[in-house]
């Protein structure tokens, strides 16, 4: 499961509970970029945004399919340490990553 806060439950768990089901979360990643490596070679699966599933980093040696339960949309945010907020290098890096993601999305319209 991906949780920036490190939580072992999400809205998916609430939905499963409402229909009398439960899942066992065995690992949590704080970001989507590491989830592919976490799942590869293990008897695990992860629910990720559709566009993330199509990125080569996540996709190598993995298979994507629609989730078996409804999953609500959610926001994805960039986070960094508070102490770095005024650091010009962090601002440059944040802006560069943001532009790279936007550019990639426009080039690879899924």
C-alpha positions as CSV (number, residue, x, y, z in Angstrom):
1,X,0.0,0.0,0.0
2,X,1.2,3.5,-0.6
3,X,0.7,6.0,2.2
4,X,2.8,9.1,2.6
5,X,1.9,9.0,6.3
6,X,2.8,5.3,6.7
7,X,-0.8,4.3,7.4
8,X,-1.8,0.6,7.0
9,X,-5.4,1.4,6.0
10,X,-7.2,3.7,3.5
11,X,-10.6,4.3,2.0
12,X,-10.3,0.9,0.2
13,X,-10.3,-0.7,3.7
14,X,-13.4,1.2,4.7
15,X,-15.2,0.1,1.5
16,X,-14.2,-3.5,2.1
17,X,-15.4,-3.4,5.6
18,X,-18.7,-2.0,4.5
19,X,-19.3,-5.1,2.3
20,X,-18.0,-7.5,5.0
21,X,-14.5,-8.0,3.6
22,X,-11.0,-7.3,4.9
23,X,-7.6,-7.2,3.4
24,X,-4.2,-7.8,4.9
25,X,-1.7,-5.0,4.3
26,X,1.8,-6.5,4.7
27,X,3.9,-3.5,3.5
28,X,3.6,0.2,3.1
29,X,5.6,2.5,0.9
30,X,5.6,6.2,1.3
31,X,5.6,6.9,-2.5
32,X,4.5,5.3,-5.7
33,X,8.0,5.2,-7.2
34,X,9.1,2.4,-4.9
35,X,6.0,0.3,-5.0
36,X,7.0,-1.6,-8.1
37,X,10.2,-2.8,-6.5
38,X,8.4,-3.7,-3.3
39,X,5.8,-5.9,-5.2
40,X,8.2,-7.5,-7.7
41,X,9.0,-11.1,-6.9
42,X,6.6,-11.3,-4.0
43,X,3.0,-12.6,-3.7
44,X,1.7,-9.1,-3.3
45,X,-0.3,-6.5,-5.3
46,X,-0.8,-2.8,-4.9
47,X,-3.5,-0.4,-6.0
48,X,-1.9,2.5,-7.8
49,X,-3.2,5.2,-10.1
50,X,-3.7,4.0,-13.6
51,X,-1.1,6.3,-15.1
52,X,1.5,5.1,-12.5
53,X,0.8,1.5,-13.5
54,X,1.7,2.4,-17.1
55,X,5.0,4.0,-16.3
56,X,7.9,1.7,-17.2
57,X,9.4,1.9,-13.7
58,X,6.4,0.3,-12.2
59,X,5.4,-1.9,-15.1
60,X,8.6,-4.0,-15.6
61,X,7.8,-7.6,-14.8
62,X,4.4,-6.7,-13.4
63,X,0.9,-6.9,-14.8
64,X,-1.8,-4.3,-14.4
65,X,-5.5,-4.8,-14.2
66,X,-8.5,-2.8,-12.8
67,X,-8.9,-3.0,-9.1
68,X,-11.5,-5.5,-7.9
69,X,-13.3,-2.8,-5.8
70,X,-14.2,0.8,-6.5
71,X,-11.3,3.2,-5.6
72,X,-12.0,6.9,-5.2
73,X,-9.7,9.4,-6.8
74,X,-7.2,11.1,-4.6
75,X,-4.6,13.8,-4.7
76,X,-0.9,13.2,-5.1
77,X,1.4,15.7,-3.6
78,X,5.1,16.4,-3.5
79,X,6.4,16.6,0.1
80,X,9.7,17.8,1.6
81,X,11.1,18.7,4.9
82,X,9.8,22.0,6.4
83,X,13.3,23.2,7.1
84,X,14.0,23.1,3.3
85,X,11.0,25.2,2.3
86,X,13.0,28.3,1.7
87,X,16.0,26.6,0.1
88,X,16.4,27.7,-3.5
89,X,17.7,24.3,-4.6
90,X,14.6,22.6,-3.2
91,X,12.4,25.1,-5.1
92,X,14.3,24.4,-8.3
93,X,14.1,20.7,-7.8
94,X,10.4,20.8,-7.1
95,X,9.7,22.9,-10.1
96,X,11.9,20.7,-12.3
97,X,10.1,17.5,-11.2
98,X,6.7,19.2,-11.6
99,X,7.5,20.2,-15.2
100,X,9.0,16.8,-16.0
101,X,5.8,15.1,-14.9
102,X,3.6,17.5,-16.8
103,X,5.7,17.0,-19.9
104,X,5.7,13.3,-19.6
105,X,1.9,13.2,-19.2
106,X,1.4,15.4,-22.3
107,X,3.8,13.2,-24.3
108,X,2.3,9.9,-23.2
109,X,-1.4,10.7,-23.1
110,X,-2.7,7.6,-21.7
